Amino acid sequence: MHSSVIMLQSTPGGGMFNLVLIGGMILVFWLFLIRPQAKKAKQAKQFQENMQKGDKIVTIAGIHGTINKVNEDGTLMLETSPGSYMKIEKSAISLEWTQNLNKAMAATDKK
């Protein structure tokens, strides 16, 4: 019987290169995915805390309305049409859609 022995040789510094490569991948992942998401969540939370009566908003379900009352339990009374009210959670407000609605209204008011 003939047996062969294979010897693996590692290059010096190869382990360090792998660590640097993994570290770089983690950094890129953090810069492009985690950081922007955390920033967006912080903006949404600040937006929800600063809502007040009379603000025009859009929910994540696409319902447009005006805030009639901000409740202490984290909910809002939303007036969808004159005399028609809905109780919704603050977290159900869409930051992007509300900002787009208010930009469109500001552009219409300027004309």
VEXDREN-2710 file (C-alpha; in Angstrom, 1 decimal):
% VEXDREN-2710
k/r/px/py/pz
1/MET/0.0/0.0/0.0
2/HIS/1.1/3.4/-0.8
3/SER/0.0/6.3/1.4
4/SER/0.6/9.8/0.5
5/VAL/0.8/12.6/3.0
6/ILE/-0.5/16.0/1.9
7/MET/1.0/18.9/3.8
8/LEU/-0.8/22.2/3.8
9/GLN/1.2/25.2/4.1
10/SER/-0.3/28.5/5.2
11/THR/1.1/31.7/3.9
12/PRO/2.4/34.0/6.6
13/GLY/0.0/36.9/7.3
14/GLY/-3.0/35.1/5.6
15/GLY/-5.0/35.0/8.8
16/MET/-4.5/38.7/9.3
17/PHE/-5.7/39.4/5.8
18/ASN/-8.9/37.4/6.4
19/LEU/-9.6/39.3/9.6
20/VAL/-9.1/42.6/7.8
21/LEU/-11.4/41.4/5.0
22/ILE/-14.1/40.3/7.4
23/GLY/-13.8/43.6/9.3
24/GLY/-14.2/45.5/6.1
25/MET/-17.3/43.6/5.2
26/ILE/-18.9/44.3/8.6
27/LEU/-18.0/48.0/8.2
28/VAL/-19.7/48.2/4.8
29/PHE/-22.7/46.3/6.1
30/TRP/-23.1/48.7/9.0
31/LEU/-22.6/51.8/6.8
32/PHE/-25.1/50.8/4.1
33/LEU/-27.7/48.9/6.0
34/ILE/-27.8/49.3/9.8
35/ARG/-26.9/53.0/10.1
36/PRO/-29.5/54.4/7.6
37/GLN/-32.2/52.2/9.1
38/ALA/-31.4/53.4/12.6
39/LYS/-31.4/57.0/11.4
40/LYS/-34.8/56.5/9.7
41/ALA/-36.3/55.0/12.8
42/LYS/-35.0/57.9/14.9
43/GLN/-36.6/60.4/12.5
44/ALA/-39.9/58.5/12.6
45/LYS/-40.0/58.4/16.4
46/GLN/-39.2/62.1/16.6
47/PHE/-41.9/62.8/14.0
48/GLN/-44.5/60.8/16.0
49/GLU/-43.6/62.5/19.2
50/ASN/-44.0/66.0/17.7
51/MET/-47.4/65.4/16.1
52/GLN/-50.1/67.8/17.3
53/LYS/-53.7/68.8/16.7
54/GLY/-54.4/70.1/13.2
55/ASP/-51.5/68.3/11.5
56/LYS/-52.4/66.6/8.2
57/ILE/-51.2/63.1/8.0
58/VAL/-51.3/59.8/6.0
59/THR/-51.3/56.4/7.7
60/ILE/-49.4/53.4/6.5
61/ALA/-52.7/52.1/5.2
62/GLY/-53.0/55.2/3.0
63/ILE/-55.8/56.9/5.0
64/HIS/-55.6/60.7/4.9
65/GLY/-56.8/62.8/7.7
66/THR/-56.2/65.6/10.2
67/ILE/-55.2/65.0/13.8
68/ASN/-58.1/66.0/16.1
69/LYS/-56.6/64.9/19.4
70/VAL/-53.4/63.4/20.7
71/ASN/-54.2/60.9/23.5
72/GLU/-51.9/60.0/26.4
73/ASP/-51.9/56.3/25.5
74/GLY/-50.0/56.6/22.3
75/THR/-53.1/57.0/20.1
76/LEU/-54.6/59.8/18.0
77/MET/-58.1/60.8/17.0
78/LEU/-57.9/61.2/13.3
79/GLU/-60.6/63.2/11.5
80/THR/-61.0/61.6/8.0
81/SER/-63.9/63.7/6.9
82/PRO/-65.9/66.4/8.7
83/GLY/-67.5/64.7/11.8
84/SER/-65.9/61.3/11.1
85/TYR/-63.2/60.2/13.5
86/MET/-60.9/57.1/13.8
87/LYS/-58.7/56.2/16.8
88/ILE/-55.3/55.0/15.5
89/GLU/-51.9/54.3/16.9
90/LYS/-49.1/56.9/16.4
91/SER/-46.9/54.1/15.0
92/ALA/-49.4/53.8/12.1
93/ILE/-48.4/57.2/10.7
94/SER/-46.3/57.0/7.5
95/LEU/-43.4/59.5/7.8
96/GLU/-42.6/59.5/4.0
97/TRP/-46.2/59.8/2.8
98/THR/-47.0/62.5/5.3
99/GLN/-44.0/64.5/4.2
100/ASN/-44.9/64.1/0.5
101/LEU/-48.5/65.2/1.3
102/ASN/-47.3/68.3/3.1
103/LYS/-44.8/69.1/0.3
104/ALA/-47.5/68.8/-2.3
105/MET/-49.8/71.1/-0.2
106/ALA/-47.0/73.6/0.2
107/ALA/-46.4/73.7/-3.5
108/THR/-50.1/74.1/-4.2
109/ASP/-50.3/77.0/-1.7
110/LYS/-47.4/78.8/-3.4
111/LYS/-49.2/78.9/-6.8
END
